[in-house]
Amino acid sequence: MQPKYSLQAGVHRRTEAAILEGTKALIARSGISGLSMIEIADHSEVSRATLYNHFRDKEAVLAALVASEVERLAELARTAGTPADALESLSLSISNDSALAAMRLHDADLLVAAMTNTASEHYITIAKIIFGATKSEAGTGIAMRWLLGQVMQPITAQQSREQALHLASNTLF
């Protein structure tokens, strides 16, 4: 028999995951600017009280979503295999992300501000993951700029593969 608190922790994680998934879907539909806690609760299929039990405001939901997305990207890079595979996985994920696509249209200023904050813990986390794959400071800088460029100008799957291979074999490592 599982302890009572173990079950509660599982419910808590699933509820937060539903809220973050719902928030990302809303962002993919219309960006961040007009997003409200009421919409997040409704789209996530949780009560407003439940939403506020998990997050104090929209900014807290967005911060948790960013942290979750960074962790997802970090896991992609960690499990990719070669440096080229890691870069390609990151590139494909960034280029195909529907929430980023909506933000390019509706919230470009917010997106640019987030991407250019090199002191942000999320920026640093991604840089550390890339450094772990590349073992090169110069390579990490080039790869970060390449990936950040794709946030604003996505590339195709073929371009992702070709450019990742080129960076990994000729430039970085």
Buried (B, 14 or more C-beta within 10 A) or exposed (E): EEEEEEEEEEEEEEBBEBBBBBBBBBBBBBBBEEBEBEBBBBBBEBEEEBBBEBBEEBEEBBEBBBBBBBEEBBEBBEEBEBBBBBBBBBBBBBBBBEBBBBBBEBBEEBBBEBBEEEEBEBBEBBBEBBBBBBEBEEBBBBBBEBBBEBBEEBBEEEEBBEBBBBBBEEBBB
